[in-house]
């Protein structure tokens, strides 16, 4: 029988991940990622680069995590600043859930994010409208 996986420790470690290489290091070779705007891909470095390009200060907090030996589900809150042109940044906050599967070594083989893409879009739109109204 394998020892029980410490998902709370995994979550804490995940929260400190910064940059494409560190994100990719969570994955097993051939590990796949998918979210509402990204079809299944093994190019997890590109996923992290794309996120960094839009939200360079992205922080993701794991609010709650539960799992078994080779899977976990976690709810999260992400915060960041969206910057458009020369204007001040627009703070956004969004929530989602992620389902992961891991191999025997704890490396991710499958990662799927579930989130409402309208949540940050509406916050950005409101922020841009507020900037236009104050200019």
C-alpha positions as CSV (number, residue, x, y, z in Angstrom):
1,X,0.0,0.0,0.0
2,X,1.4,3.4,-0.9
3,X,1.6,6.2,1.6
4,X,-1.1,8.8,1.6
5,X,-0.3,11.8,-0.5
6,X,0.0,15.1,1.4
7,X,-2.1,17.3,-0.8
8,X,-1.9,20.3,1.6
9,X,1.9,20.3,1.2
10,X,1.5,20.0,-2.6
11,X,-0.9,23.0,-2.6
12,X,1.6,25.0,-0.5
13,X,4.4,24.1,-2.9
14,X,2.3,24.9,-5.9
15,X,1.4,28.4,-4.6
16,X,5.1,29.3,-4.7
17,X,5.6,28.3,-8.3
18,X,6.9,31.2,-10.4
19,X,7.6,31.1,-14.1
20,X,7.2,28.6,-17.0
21,X,10.0,26.3,-16.0
22,X,8.8,25.9,-12.4
23,X,5.2,25.3,-13.7
24,X,6.5,22.7,-16.2
25,X,8.4,21.0,-13.4
26,X,5.1,20.0,-11.8
27,X,4.3,17.8,-14.9
28,X,5.4,14.3,-15.9
29,X,6.8,14.0,-19.5
30,X,3.7,14.1,-21.7
31,X,1.6,15.6,-19.0
32,X,-1.4,17.5,-20.4
33,X,-3.1,20.8,-19.6
34,X,-6.6,22.1,-20.6
35,X,-8.7,25.1,-19.5
36,X,-11.7,27.0,-21.1
37,X,-9.4,28.9,-23.5
38,X,-6.7,26.3,-24.0
39,X,-7.4,23.0,-25.7
40,X,-5.5,19.9,-24.4
41,X,-1.8,20.5,-24.8
42,X,1.5,19.1,-23.5
43,X,3.2,22.5,-24.0
44,X,2.7,23.6,-20.4
45,X,5.6,26.1,-20.6
46,X,3.6,28.0,-23.3
47,X,0.5,28.0,-21.0
48,X,2.6,29.6,-18.2
49,X,4.2,32.1,-20.7
50,X,0.8,33.1,-22.0
51,X,-0.5,33.7,-18.5
52,X,2.5,35.7,-17.6
53,X,2.1,37.8,-20.7
54,X,-1.5,38.8,-19.7
55,X,-1.0,38.8,-15.9
56,X,2.7,39.2,-15.0
57,X,1.9,39.4,-11.3
58,X,-0.5,36.4,-11.3
59,X,-0.9,34.8,-7.8
60,X,-3.0,31.7,-7.3
61,X,-4.1,30.6,-3.8
62,X,-5.4,27.1,-3.2
63,X,-8.5,27.6,-1.1
64,X,-9.3,23.9,-0.5
65,X,-7.8,20.7,-1.8
66,X,-9.0,17.1,-1.6
67,X,-7.6,14.0,-3.3
68,X,-6.6,10.4,-3.4
69,X,-3.3,8.6,-4.2
70,X,-3.3,9.7,-7.9
71,X,-5.8,12.6,-8.2
72,X,-6.8,15.8,-6.5
73,X,-9.4,18.5,-6.9
74,X,-8.7,22.0,-5.7
75,X,-10.6,25.3,-5.5
76,X,-8.5,28.4,-6.0
77,X,-8.6,32.1,-6.1
78,X,-6.3,34.0,-8.6
79,X,-5.4,37.6,-8.4
80,X,-3.5,39.8,-10.8
81,X,-3.3,43.2,-12.5
82,X,-4.3,43.7,-16.1
83,X,-2.4,46.5,-17.8
84,X,-3.6,48.0,-21.0
85,X,-1.3,50.6,-22.6
86,X,-0.2,53.5,-20.5
87,X,-3.1,53.5,-18.0
88,X,-3.0,52.2,-14.5
89,X,-3.4,48.5,-14.0
90,X,-6.8,47.0,-13.3
91,X,-6.9,44.5,-10.4
92,X,-8.8,41.3,-11.1
93,X,-9.8,38.4,-8.9
94,X,-11.2,35.1,-10.2
95,X,-12.1,31.8,-8.8
96,X,-12.0,28.3,-10.3
97,X,-11.4,24.6,-9.7
98,X,-8.8,22.3,-11.0
99,X,-8.8,18.5,-11.4
100,X,-5.4,16.9,-11.6
101,X,-4.1,13.3,-12.0
102,X,-0.6,12.4,-11.0
103,X,1.8,9.5,-11.5
104,X,3.4,7.5,-8.8
105,X,6.1,10.2,-8.3
106,X,3.5,12.9,-7.8
107,X,4.1,14.5,-11.2
108,X,1.0,15.8,-13.0
109,X,-0.2,13.7,-16.0
110,X,-3.5,15.6,-16.5
111,X,-4.5,19.1,-15.4
112,X,-7.9,20.6,-16.2
113,X,-9.0,24.0,-15.0
114,X,-12.7,25.0,-14.7
115,X,-13.4,28.7,-14.4
116,X,-15.8,31.4,-15.6
117,X,-13.9,33.4,-18.2
118,X,-16.5,36.2,-17.9
119,X,-15.4,36.9,-14.4
120,X,-12.1,38.6,-15.2
121,X,-13.4,40.0,-18.5
122,X,-16.2,41.9,-16.7
123,X,-13.7,43.2,-14.2
124,X,-11.3,44.4,-16.9
125,X,-14.2,46.0,-18.9
126,X,-15.5,47.8,-15.8
127,X,-11.9,49.0,-15.0
128,X,-11.4,50.3,-18.5
129,X,-14.8,52.1,-18.5
130,X,-13.8,53.7,-15.1
131,X,-10.5,54.8,-16.5
132,X,-12.2,56.4,-19.6
133,X,-14.8,58.1,-17.4
134,X,-12.0,59.6,-15.2
135,X,-9.8,60.8,-18.0
